[in-house]
Amino acid sequence: MKFLEGAIERNRSTLCLMLLIVLVGLVARGAMTIESSPEVNPPFVMVQVTHEGISPEDGVRLLVRPMEQEIRAVEGVVEVIAVARESLAYMVVEFDSAIEVDDAVDDIRNAVERARAELPRDAEEPTVEEASAQPFPTIVVTLSGEKVSERVLLDSAQLLKRKIENISDVLSADLHGNREEVVEAIIDPVRLEHYQVTSTQLINAVLGNNLLIPAGELDTKRGRFSVKVPGLIETAQDVYEIPLKNSSDGVITLGDVTDIRRTFKDAVSYTSINGRPGLAVNVEKRNDASSVNVADRVRQVVQEELDTLPQGVEVQFVFDQSSFARDMVSEMQGNILTAMLLVMIIVVAALGFRSGILVGLGVPFSLLFGSIITWYLGYSFNFMVMFGMLLALGMLIDGSIVITEFADRKMAEGLSARHAYIASVSRMFWPVVASTATTLAAFLPIMLWPGVVGEFMRYLPVTVFSVLAGSLLYALFFAPVLGSLFGKSNLTASGRDHLKQLEEGRPTLLPGITGYYARLLAFVLRCPGAAFVTTIVVLVAIFIAFGRYGAGVEFFTETEEQYGNVEIRAQGNLSMAEKKILVAQVEQAVLGVPEVRIAHSTIGSGGISGNSDRAPDQIANMLVELLPAEERERRSREVFEDIRTRTANFAGIKVTANVMEGGPPVGKDIVLELRGQNYEKLLAETWRLHRAMEDKFTGLRDIVNTAPLPGIQWEVQVDRAKAALYGADLTEVGRAVQLVTNGVRVAEYRPDDTDEEVDIRIRYPQHVRGITALDELKVNTARGTVPISSFVHTDAMPKVDKIERIDGVTRMQVKADAQEGYCPMTR
């Protein structure tokens, strides 16, 4: 114990070191970012490649398989999930948790680059990125208005988006619910025929007049100059002036045969706020930023811009996680302070004021020491860290109590405070270390828990380890130094007699609790075999009783939440207008619930969902924000059960309403997975299991499967032999068909008033578009203009909306949730 003796001799230096640790702990606590939950970096890498118009079947064959072959050869890959949809294929690659995510991204990027040569030439460049560690945005800014035009809403949203992106702690501000801008050249068939301009001439003219041609360099005696032939489209007027052909009357331009307008693309997504059309700006923070600070800065920036927005534009804040984080931190800190106060009261009452204060000082010291460690590890101040501190609070003073109590006894025997505390540490060093080590050993398995869930739960044992390490340092080092300076025995004569009776007399003769405990202990020691058997019987009885009468196992406890999800499901080839009508019915019912504050609906992509398992037939997701808990009488689960009841009888749709999940995402309660190479058998078995779960099992709800949805698609069948007779080619046919659907994308330009590039598309007017218009289309051949109906016919075919594969094998799943009062394990 020479080290301790030296610390006591140099007590000023020791106290300065203790003070330094306290100050650093306070700084570390202030520097920690405040979050509602731990940030987990999942070992997943996302790969996405787009090919406009490709079917899911062709996507698997031409996009997925070449990349699968290269990716599965990468070291550390655990699982590869691939999904092919219309015009898109994406892959989720799971790595072993020991692999660094940055290294995994580099390995996958190299594998995709090797597979790039085997992908179709028309496929866009594949994107490879790490899966997001933040499943939800920090805050969502919504803009809506009943009598406000789409253009006004978009300009207002883009203004706020740019202002928010200027905040240093903001990683991104993504706009959702808006339609992309486009310059449409609407063909006038009458003028096109009058001027004898073919669709091919029209398309090629635009393609040939949107180029920047570097024409080389001139090297003269007076210098060296670059020569360029600028031909890029810069304004909408440039589109009007594109020449198509010349005649005796002059030059025919694109504006002579088309009506050109700057508008929006056909809607593929739609956003509404409380039943009114709107837009949403989803704000994500940087990893090292505090969600509370980011949300406050966003609110401040938006508030400063409110006066500049057009009249009628209403701005609201949705899914503000900072409020929850702030309230939770405040509540947990209050619990920690209350617990500290109770511990201090009990310790002072048991040990006396002087010894109680000496022991109690270990509480703030240990918590601040734990803050230093967690801050150094890069942890945020979240509920798992606070729960770890609260959990360790009742254990961190055990060592200090043992050291202080033994030192008090030695001082009662006549030793000085210095020698008493040195003797106490010398005698109790290993018992205190062993006691702390056994406590830490109980949390070690949680620290070694693998996977994403293990990374989430690891915050708890690391915090407990840090706090208890601080308590051990205080009990064996700083407490003896303080005790040697301020320690004094509080034992009276009666107290000394009591100790003497305990050590040298017969404790069973003592009155009170001490004597009763001594007599009980003596009885147990006289019958050790019976005591052992009784212990085993009680232990087994506890397990049996829990298995028979327990409520089951739940991974994450249910808490009172302010947010939830309403999912609207429907099948069929529904248009966007039809989806809006169905969603409007549900919105009206949800807004009729008095506890609902905001209903933020999203049709298509871009919505916020707390459910990690999106149903294949989901047409819309609604984020529902309730009033704060103190402003409503019903619990959140009762509110969402009410929403289920109100929306249960809507014709043609299924509506599910659930409180947002807390903790790491775990998906649905029950998941059955089927894999196989025979697609037809796999599909049949999936639906058989789905119907069986609906008909033969009670206690299940929200039963869905991932089988492709039934639907219809039109296939244009080309008779290649007849097409060859006419001298037609498939490229011409494909472009002709595009003219009556989404239009032919011929170029793009970047106007001055927007940050995004705007497509230029050529298409026929609305009244001549549609599947029946294919019979009237004509293509240019060597023999002149020929109707494509001469060698093309259209068929209605079953539609496959997606194909999902896992490790190269097609898979489908059947999923369900358990109803309230039912345990998923028994289903």
PANU-181732 format. One record per residue (C-alpha): residue in three letters; x, y, z. Coordinates in steps of 0.05 Angstrom, whole numbers, padded with zeros to 5 digits, always signed. Layout:
<recs>
AlaXYZ;...
</recs>
This chain:
<recs>
Met+00000+00000+00000;Lys+00059+00046-00011;Phe+00022+00079-00069;Leu-00036+00097-00023;Glu+00011+00121+00031;Gly+00044+00166-00020;Ala-00023+00193-00042;Ile-00042+00208+00031;Glu+00025+00242+00042;Arg+00013+00285-00019;Asn-00060+00296-00005;Arg-00063+00364-00040;Ser-00039+00334-00105;Thr-00089+00277-00097;Leu-00146+00325-00084;Cys-00126+00367-00145;Leu-00127+00303-00187;Met-00196+00287-00160;Leu-00220+00358-00175;Leu-00191+00353-00245;Ile-00229+00288-00258;Val-00293+00322-00234;Leu-00282+00383-00279;Val-00266+00340-00340;Gly-00328+00299-00324;Leu-00371+00362-00324;Val-00340+00384-00390;Ala-00350+00315-00421;Arg-00423+00314-00399;Gly-00434+00382-00431;Ala-00399+00361-00495;Met-00440+00297-00504;Thr-00495+00303-00556;Ile-00565+00291-00531;Glu-00605+00237-00568;Ser-00668+00198-00554;Ser-00636+00131-00571;Pro-00566+00104-00588;Glu-00540+00112-00658;Val-00524+00044-00687;Asn-00481+00033-00748;Pro-00510-00029-00780;Pro-00461-00072-00820;Phe-00503-00065-00883;Val-00485-00037-00951;Met-00537-00015-01003;Val-00526-00024-01078;Gln-00576+00006-01126;Val-00578+00008-01202;Thr-00632+00040-01246;His-00651+00018-01316;Glu-00711+00055-01343;Gly-00767+00009-01365;Ile-00734-00058-01347;Ser-00781-00111-01319;Pro-00768-00148-01253;Glu-00754-00213-01290;Asp-00703-00179-01335;Gly-00676-00140-01276;Val-00658-00206-01241;Arg-00626-00235-01303;Leu-00588-00173-01328;Leu-00576-00132-01265;Val-00579-00174-01202;Arg-00544-00238-01222;Pro-00480-00206-01249;Met-00472-00165-01186;Glu-00491-00223-01140;Gln-00436-00265-01168;Glu-00382-00214-01152;Ile-00411-00191-01085;Arg-00418-00261-01056;Ala-00344-00272-01067;Val-00326-00213-01021;Glu-00296-00234-00954;Gly-00340-00223-00894;Val-00407-00223-00930;Val-00460-00258-00888;Glu-00523-00249-00930;Val-00543-00216-00996;Ile-00616-00195-01006;Ala-00633-00172-01076;Val-00699-00141-01099;Ala-00716-00127-01172;Arg-00773-00079-01187;Glu-00797-00042-01248;Ser-00738+00001-01273;Leu-00698-00013-01210;Ala-00656-00066-01175;Tyr-00626-00059-01106;Met-00586-00103-01060;Val-00575-00104-00985;Val-00509-00135-00966;Glu-00500-00156-00893;Phe-00429-00163-00867;Asp-00401-00196-00805;Ser-00404-00147-00747;Ala-00328-00151-00740;Ile-00319-00118-00809;Glu-00310-00043-00811;Val-00367-00011-00850;Asp-00320+00035-00889;Asp-00279-00025-00911;Ala-00343-00062-00930;Val-00366-00004-00973;Asp-00299-00003-01010;Asp-00301-00078-01022;Ile-00372-00076-01049;Arg-00356-00016-01093;Asn-00297-00055-01123;Ala-00341-00116-01134;Val-00395-00075-01168;Glu-00343-00042-01212;Arg-00320-00111-01235;Ala-00392-00130-01251;Arg-00405-00064-01287;Ala-00379-00091-01353;Glu-00434-00144-01354;Leu-00491-00096-01341;Pro-00532-00068-01399;Arg-00504-00005-01431;Asp-00568+00034-01418;Ala-00565+00020-01343;Glu-00546+00079-01300;Glu-00484+00080-01257;Pro-00495+00036-01196;Thr-00493+00071-01128;Val-00460+00039-01067;Glu-00470+00069-00998;Glu-00472+00051-00925;Ala-00540+00037-00896;Ser-00565+00097-00857;Ala-00551+00096-00783;Gln-00609+00144-00773;Pro-00674+00111-00792;Phe-00714+00175-00781;Pro-00701+00248-00796;Thr-00686+00294-00738;Ile-00744+00340-00754;Val-00793+00348-00812;Val-00816+00416-00837;Thr-00882+00412-00874;Leu-00913+00464-00920;Ser-00986+00463-00940;Gly-01042+00508-00963;Glu-01111+00498-00992;Lys-01111+00555-01043;Val-01036+00555-01057;Ser-01011+00531-01124;Glu-00961+00475-01131;Arg-00909+00522-01159;Val-00915+00569-01099;Leu-00908+00512-01050;Leu-00848+00484-01087;Asp-00812+00552-01089;Ser-00826+00562-01015;Ala-00801+00493-00997;Gln-00738+00501-01039;Leu-00724+00568-01004;Leu-00729+00536-00935;Lys-00689+00476-00959;Arg-00630+00520-00979;Lys-00633+00559-00914;Ile-00634+00496-00872;Glu-00576+00465-00911;Asn-00533+00525-00891;Ile-00537+00502-00818;Ser-00469+00471-00802;Asp-00497+00412-00763;Val-00547+00392-00818;Leu-00524+00335-00862;Ser-00582+00340-00912;Ala-00650+00370-00922;Asp-00689+00327-00972;Leu-00752+00351-01005;His-00809+00300-01009;Gly-00877+00301-01042;Asn-00857+00347-01099;Arg-00861+00329-01173;Glu-00799+00337-01215;Glu-00799+00394-01264;Val-00798+00379-01338;Val-00801+00417-01404;Glu-00854+00382-01446;Ala-00858+00389-01520;Ile-00930+00368-01535;Ile-00935+00345-01607;Asp-00990+00373-01650;Pro-01006+00314-01696;Val-01040+00359-01747;Arg-00981+00407-01753;Leu-00932+00349-01752;Glu-00968+00318-01812;His-00975+00386-01847;Tyr-00901+00400-01844;Gln-00885+00327-01859;Val-00839+00321-01799;Thr-00829+00252-01772;Ser-00822+00235-01698;Thr-00752+00210-01712;Gln-00732+00277-01742;Leu-00761+00312-01683;Ile-00723+00271-01632;Asn-00657+00272-01669;Ala-00662+00347-01677;Val-00664+00358-01602;Leu-00609+00308-01589;Gly-00563+00342-01640;Asn-00575+00412-01613;Asn-00558+00403-01540;Leu-00483+00391-01543;Leu-00420+00426-01519;Ile-00368+00409-01572;Pro-00294+00422-01555;Ala-00265+00439-01624;Gly-00193+00437-01602;Glu-00141+00491-01592;Leu-00106+00544-01635;Asp-00032+00556-01624;Thr-00011+00622-01656;Lys+00048+00668-01648;Arg+00005+00711-01604;Gly-00017+00657-01556;Arg-00054+00591-01547;Phe-00130+00591-01546;Ser-00184+00539-01536;Val-00240+00535-01588;Lys-00309+00510-01569;Val-00376+00505-01604;Pro-00427+00518-01549;Gly-00495+00487-01565;Leu-00524+00472-01496;Ile-00597+00489-01482;Glu-00598+00542-01428;Thr-00669+00570-01429;Ala-00738+00547-01450;Gln-00734+00595-01509;Asp-00674+00555-01536;Val-00721+00495-01540;Tyr-00770+00533-01583;Glu-00716+00553-01633;Ile-00688+00483-01646;Pro-00690+00474-01723;Leu-00724+00411-01750;Lys-00721+00418-01826;Asn-00718+00471-01878;Ser-00765+00484-01936;Ser-00779+00536-01989;Asp-00819+00574-01936;Gly-00761+00576-01887;Val-00737+00537-01827;Ile-00786+00495-01788;Thr-00771+00497-01713;Leu-00793+00454-01655;Gly-00839+00509-01633;Asp-00877+00505-01700;Val-00900+00433-01689;Thr-00904+00428-01614;Asp-00932+00467-01555;Ile-00873+00475-01507;Arg-00885+00487-01433;Arg-00847+00481-01368;Thr-00889+00439-01321;Phe-00884+00379-01275;Lys-00876+00305-01289;Asp-00934+00258-01278;Ala-00942+00247-01203;Val-00910+00184-01174;Ser-00917+00207-01102;Tyr-00962+00253-01063;Thr-00959+00286-00995;Ser-01014+00316-00953;Ile-01015+00348-00884;Asn-01081+00343-00847;Gly-01117+00329-00912;Arg-01087+00387-00951;Pro-01035+00380-01007;Gly-00966+00396-00983;Leu-00891+00384-00985;Ala-00843+00360-00932;Val-00770+00376-00918;Asn-00737+00319-00880;Val-00677+00344-00841;Glu-00621+00297-00821;Lys-00565+00317-00774;Arg-00492+00300-00777;Asn-00469+00241-00734;Asp-00432+00285-00684;Ala-00488+00336-00678;Ser-00541+00341-00624;Ser-00612+00330-00647;Val-00636+00381-00596;Asn-00590+00435-00622;Val-00605+00419-00695;Ala-00681+00421-00684;Asp-00675+00488-00647;Arg-00633+00518-00703;Val-00681+00493-00757;Arg-00740+00523-00720;Gln-00702+00589-00713;Val-00684+00591-00787;Val-00755+00575-00809;Gln-00784+00626-00762;Glu-00738+00680-00792;Glu-00764+00663-00862;Leu-00838+00660-00846;Asp-00850+00733-00864;Thr-00820+00723-00933;Leu-00865+00664-00952;Pro-00927+00677-00995;Gln-00993+00686-00961;Gly-01031+00622-00950;Val-00970+00578-00940;Glu-00975+00544-00872;Val-00911+00515-00840;Gln-00913+00461-00787;Phe-00861+00418-00752;Val-00872+00343-00750;Phe-00833+00287-00717;Asp-00790+00334-00676;Gln-00747+00283-00639;Ser-00713+00338-00598;Ser-00776+00348-00556;Phe-00777+00274-00538;Ala-00702+00273-00525;Arg-00705+00336-00483;Asp-00763+00310-00441;Met-00732+00242-00433;Val-00664+00269-00412;Ser-00697+00317-00363;Glu-00739+00261-00333;Met-00681+00212-00328;Gln-00636+00264-00298;Gly-00690+00279-00247;Asn-00694+00204-00231;Ile-00618+00201-00223;Leu-00618+00262-00176;Thr-00675+00232-00136;Ala-00639+00166-00131;Met-00575+00202-00109;Leu-00614+00238-00055;Leu-00646+00174-00029;Val-00579+00139-00028;Met-00547+00197+00011;Ile-00604+00196+00061;Ile-00598+00122+00073;Val-00522+00123+00078;Val-00522+00182+00126;Ala-00576+00149+00168;Ala-00536+00084+00171;Leu-00465+00109+00178;Gly-00471+00178+00208;Phe-00464+00246+00176;Arg-00388+00248+00167;Ser-00381+00177+00140;Gly-00445+00185+00100;Ile-00419+00247+00064;Leu-00353+00212+00051;Val-00388+00153+00019;Gly-00440+00196-00017;Leu-00386+00237-00053;Gly-00371+00173-00092;Val-00438+00179-00127;Pro-00425+00243-00168;Phe-00352+00225-00176;Ser-00368+00157-00206;Leu-00423+00185-00252;Leu-00376+00240-00278;Phe-00320+00189-00287;Gly-00368+00146-00328;Ser-00386+00208-00369;Ile-00313+00217-00387;Ile-00307+00145-00412;Thr-00372+00146-00452;Trp-00355+00214-00482;Tyr-00286+00189-00502;Leu-00318+00129-00536;Gly-00361+00176-00577;Tyr-00427+00158-00544;Ser-00486+00205-00543;Phe-00524+00221-00479;Asn-00584+00176-00493;Phe-00633+00136-00452;Met-00589+00073-00453;Val-00531+00112-00423;Met-00576+00144-00371;Phe-00608+00077-00355;Gly-00539+00048-00345;Met-00522+00104-00297;Leu-00586+00093-00259;Leu-00574+00019-00256;Ala-00503+00028-00230;Leu-00525+00079-00179;Gly-00546+00027-00127;Met-00481-00012-00136;Leu-00428+00041-00139;Ile-00425+00057-00064;Asp-00416-00014-00039;Gly-00340-00011-00041;Ser-00338+00057-00007;Ile-00385+00032+00048;Val-00340-00028+00062;Ile-00276+00014+00064;Thr-00307+00069+00107;Glu-00341+00021+00156;Phe-00278-00019+00167;Ala-00237+00044+00177;Asp-00288+00070+00228;Arg-00281+00006+00267;Lys-00205+00012+00267;Met-00210+00084+00290;Ala-00256+00061+00345;Glu-00201+00014+00366;Gly-00154+00073+00373;Leu-00119+00078+00306;Ser-00110+00146+00273;Ala-00152+00163+00212;Arg-00092+00155+00166;His-00071+00087+00192;Ala-00143+00064+00197;Tyr-00157+00077+00123;Ile-00091+00046+00102;Ala-00108-00016+00142;Ser-00178-00016+00113;Val-00153-00014+00041;Ser-00100-00067+00056;Arg-00152-00113+00086;Met-00210-00100+00040;Phe-00174-00089-00027;Trp-00187-00157-00057;Pro-00258-00166-00029;Val-00278-00099-00059;Val-00245-00114-00126;Ala-00276-00183-00128;Ser-00345-00156-00110;Thr-00341-00104-00167;Ala-00313-00156-00215;Thr-00370-00205-00203;Thr-00420-00149-00216;Leu-00385-00130-00281;Ala-00382-00203-00301;Ala-00458-00205-00302;Phe-00459-00151-00355;Leu-00402-00179-00397;Pro-00447-00224-00441;Ile-00489-00163-00461;Met-00425-00127-00481;Leu-00406-00185-00526;Trp-00475-00190-00558;Pro-00462-00192-00633;Gly-00500-00158-00689;Val-00540-00094-00694;Val-00581-00109-00632;Gly-00517-00122-00593;Glu-00489-00055-00616;Phe-00553-00022-00591;Met-00551-00058-00524;Arg-00476-00048-00514;Tyr-00487+00023-00489;Leu-00517-00005-00425;Pro-00459-00050-00401;Val-00406-00001-00424;Thr-00438+00053-00382;Val-00444+00007-00322;Phe-00371-00014-00331;Ser-00349+00058-00334;Val-00388+00081-00273;Leu-00367+00021-00231;Ala-00294+00031-00252;Gly-00300+00102-00225;Ser-00331+00077-00161;Leu-00274+00027-00152;Leu-00223+00082-00162;Tyr-00259+00126-00112;Ala-00267+00071-00060;Leu-00194+00047-00062;Phe-00158+00113-00074;Phe-00196+00179-00064;Ala-00242+00158-00006;Pro-00183+00136+00038;Val-00147+00202+00023;Leu-00209+00242+00042;Gly-00221+00198+00102;Ser-00150+00208+00127;Leu-00162+00283+00126;Phe-00234+00287+00152;Gly-00248+00218+00181;Lys-00268+00211+00253;Ser-00299+00154+00291;Asn-00371+00166+00311;Leu-00378+00104+00354;Thr-00404+00114+00425;Ala-00391+00069+00484;Ser-00454+00030+00470;Gly-00433+00023+00398;Arg-00366-00005+00418;Asp-00400-00055+00464;His-00446-00076+00407;Leu-00385-00088+00361;Lys-00350-00127+00416;Gln-00411-00171+00425;Leu-00414-00184+00349;Glu-00340-00202+00345;Glu-00327-00237+00411;Gly-00394-00253+00442;Arg-00458-00289+00420;Pro-00495-00249+00366;Thr-00556-00294+00373;Leu-00570-00261+00441;Leu-00572-00191+00412;Pro-00640-00157+00407;Gly-00671-00127+00344;Ile-00659-00143+00271;Thr-00586-00162+00282;Gly-00603-00215+00333;Tyr-00661-00242+00291;Tyr-00615-00248+00230;Ala-00561-00283+00272;Arg-00611-00334+00298;Leu-00639-00347+00228;Leu-00569-00356+00201;Ala-00551-00404+00257;Phe-00613-00446+00242;Val-00595-00451+00168;Leu-00524-00470+00183;Arg-00547-00527+00228;Cys-00585-00558+00168;Pro-00543-00543+00107;Gly-00572-00600+00066;Ala-00643-00578+00078;Ala-00626-00506+00062;Phe-00593-00527-00004;Val-00652-00570-00025;Thr-00701-00515-00006;Thr-00662-00465-00048;Ile-00663-00511-00109;Val-00738-00525-00101;Val-00754-00451-00096;Leu-00711-00436-00157;Val-00745-00490-00199;Ala-00813-00468-00175;Ile-00799-00397-00198;Phe-00781-00420-00268;Ile-00842-00465-00272;Ala-00888-00411-00247;Phe-00860-00360-00297;Gly-00867-00409-00354;Arg-00939-00425-00336;Tyr-00966-00358-00312;Gly-00917-00308-00341;Ala-00938-00259-00396;Gly-00884-00284-00444;Val-00820-00252-00468;Glu-00817-00183-00498;Phe-00754-00156-00529;Phe-00768-00082-00516;Thr-00818-00057-00466;Glu-00879-00018-00489;Thr-00875+00056-00474;Glu-00922+00114-00482;Glu-00907+00142-00551;Gln-00930+00206-00586;Tyr-00922+00179-00657;Gly-00952+00122-00695;Asn-00964+00096-00765;Val-01027+00084-00805;Glu-01016+00040-00866;Ile-01066+00038-00923;Arg-01065-00025-00965;Ala-01101-00039-01030;Gln-01091-00083-01091;Gly-01101-00070-01165;Asn-01073-00024-01218;Leu-01094+00039-01182;Ser-01080+00107-01211;Met-01053+00164-01169;Ala-01122+00197-01169;Glu-01155+00133-01144;Lys-01103+00127-01089;Lys-01115+00199-01067;Ile-01190+00185-01059;Leu-01178+00124-01016;Val-01126+00159-00973;Ala-01172+00219-00964;Gln-01225+00174-00933;Val-01175+00147-00882;Glu-01148+00217-00868;Gln-01218+00242-00852;Ala-01229+00185-00803;Val-01161+00195-00769;Leu-01169+00270-00762;Gly-01236+00256-00728;Val-01199+00227-00669;Pro-01193+00283-00617;Glu-01123+00264-00594;Val-01093+00269-00665;Arg-01052+00333-00676;Ile-01022+00321-00745;Ala-01033+00269-00799;His-00977+00269-00850;Ser-00995+00223-00908;Thr-00948+00200-00964;Ile-00968+00162-01026;Gly-00907+00129-01057;Ser-00836+00138-01031;Gly-00809+00188-00981;Gly-00855+00175-00922;Ile-00834+00164-00850;Ser-00851+00096-00823;Gly-00835+00065-00756;Asn-00851-00003-00786;Ser-00790-00037-00816;Asp-00835-00087-00854;Arg-00872-00050-00909;Ala-00929-00091-00938;Pro-00923-00102-01014;Asp-00994-00077-01025;Gln-00984-00014-00984;Ile-01006+00047-01024;Ala-00995+00100-00971;Asn-00965+00112-00903;Met-00991+00162-00853;Leu-00948+00188-00796;Val-00995+00207-00740;Glu-00972+00255-00685;Leu-01014+00256-00623;Leu-01022+00311-00572;Pro-00971+00308-00515;Ala-00988+00256-00462;Glu-01007+00308-00410;Glu-01059+00339-00458;Arg-01098+00275-00473;Glu-01137+00227-00430;Arg-01125+00162-00468;Arg-01060+00125-00477;Ser-01029+00122-00546;Arg-01047+00048-00556;Glu-01120+00063-00540;Val-01119+00119-00591;Phe-01092+00075-00646;Glu-01141+00020-00630;Asp-01195+00072-00639;Ile-01165+00089-00707;Arg-01167+00016-00726;Thr-01241+00012-00706;Arg-01259+00075-00746;Thr-01225+00050-00809;Ala-01242-00024-00805;Asn-01302-00023-00853;Phe-01275+00017-00911;Ala-01290-00019-00976;Gly-01232-00041-01020;Ile-01176-00025-00971;Lys-01144-00051-00908;Val-01119-00003-00855;Thr-01070-00019-00799;Ala-01053+00029-00743;Asn-00996+00018-00695;Val-00956+00057-00645;Met-00885+00070-00669;Glu-00835+00018-00646;Gly-00786+00036-00592;Gly-00714+00011-00591;Pro-00680-00025-00648;Pro-00726-00047-00706;Val-00750-00118-00697;Gly-00805-00122-00750;Lys-00868-00163-00744;Asp-00879-00213-00688;Ile-00883-00275-00733;Val-00843-00285-00797;Leu-00846-00349-00840;Glu-00795-00351-00896;Leu-00798-00396-00957;Arg-00742-00406-01008;Gly-00739-00445-01072;Gln-00719-00446-01145;Asn-00788-00465-01171;Tyr-00823-00398-01174;Glu-00894-00425-01186;Lys-00891-00474-01128;Leu-00861-00421-01082;Leu-00917-00373-01100;Ala-00971-00425-01088;Glu-00943-00446-01020;Thr-00936-00374-00997;Trp-01010-00360-01010;Arg-01029-00427-00979;Leu-00993-00408-00914;His-01023-00338-00917;Arg-01094-00365-00921;Ala-01080-00417-00867;Met-01057-00363-00819;Glu-01120-00323-00833;Asp-01168-00382-00825;Lys-01138-00430-00775;Phe-01101-00387-00724;Thr-01132-00339-00674;Gly-01097-00280-00643;Leu-01063-00257-00707;Arg-01073-00192-00745;Asp-01041-00152-00801;Ile-01023-00215-00840;Val-00983-00199-00903;Asn-00937-00234-00950;Thr-00882-00212-00997;Ala-00908-00250-01058;Pro-00914-00208-01121;Leu-00981-00172-01124;Pro-01031-00193-01177;Gly-01037-00141-01232;Ile-01040-00128-01306;Gln-00989-00099-01353;Trp-00992-00087-01428;Glu-00939-00120-01471;Val-00925-00096-01541;Gln-00911-00158-01583;Val-00870-00144-01646;Asp-00873-00191-01705;Arg-00800-00187-01723;Ala-00810-00219-01792;Lys-00863-00169-01812;Ala-00823-00112-01783;Ala-00763-00133-01825;Leu-00808-00132-01888;Tyr-00825-00060-01875;Gly-00754-00042-01856;Ala-00774-00022-01785;Asp-00730-00029-01725;Leu-00745-00041-01651;Thr-00714+00025-01630;Glu-00764+00063-01672;Val-00821+00022-01644;Gly-00798+00034-01573;Arg-00793+00109-01583;Ala-00862+00111-01616;Val-00892+00075-01555;Gln-00857+00123-01507;Leu-00891+00182-01543;Val-00959+00159-01518;Thr-00936+00141-01447;Asn-00886+00182-01407;Gly-00853+00214-01468;Val-00784+00208-01498;Arg-00729+00240-01457;Val-00687+00274-01509;Ala-00644+00322-01468;Glu-00637+00360-01403;Tyr-00616+00430-01384;Arg-00604+00469-01320;Pro-00644+00534-01315;Asp-00620+00591-01272;Asp-00678+00588-01223;Thr-00668+00517-01199;Asp-00611+00473-01172;Glu-00634+00411-01209;Glu-00628+00392-01281;Val-00694+00393-01319;Asp-00712+00339-01369;Ile-00737+00356-01439;Arg-00789+00305-01461;Ile-00830+00298-01524;Arg-00898+00266-01521;Tyr-00967+00267-01552;Pro-01024+00308-01521;Gln-01067+00277-01467;His-01127+00262-01512;Val-01086+00218-01559;Arg-01047+00181-01506;Gly-01065+00113-01479;Ile-01062+00040-01499;Thr-01112+00049-01555;Ala-01068+00102-01587;Leu-01017+00049-01604;Asp-01060+00027-01663;Glu-01054+00096-01694;Leu-00979+00106-01685;Lys-00934+00109-01745;Val-00859+00098-01752;Asn-00811+00118-01806;Thr-00781+00064-01850;Ala-00744+00060-01915;Arg-00811+00052-01949;Gly-00841+00113-01916;Thr-00888+00121-01857;Val-00919+00055-01834;Pro-00971+00044-01779;Ile-00941+00001-01725;Ser-01006-00038-01721;Ser-00983-00072-01786;Phe-00932-00113-01747;Val-00947-00100-01673;His-01004-00123-01627;Thr-01015-00111-01553;Asp-01032-00164-01501;Ala-01055-00158-01428;Met-01008-00200-01387;Pro-01000-00216-01312;Lys-00956-00166-01278;Val-00898-00183-01231;Asp-00885-00122-01187;Lys-00821-00149-01156;Ile-00776-00209-01147;Glu-00737-00219-01082;Arg-00677-00263-01074;Ile-00632-00282-01016;Asp-00563-00311-01029;Gly-00583-00325-01101;Val-00648-00362-01084;Thr-00718-00333-01093;Arg-00753-00322-01027;Met-00821-00302-01002;Gln-00845-00288-00931;Val-00910-00290-00893;Lys-00913-00242-00833;Ala-00963-00226-00778;Asp-00970-00188-00713;Ala-01001-00216-00650;Gln-01064-00184-00623;Glu-01065-00150-00556;Gly-01065-00202-00501;Tyr-01034-00257-00543;Cys-00962-00279-00537;Pro-00927-00287-00604;Met-00887-00347-00578;Thr-00951-00387-00568;Arg-00980-00372-00636;
</recs>
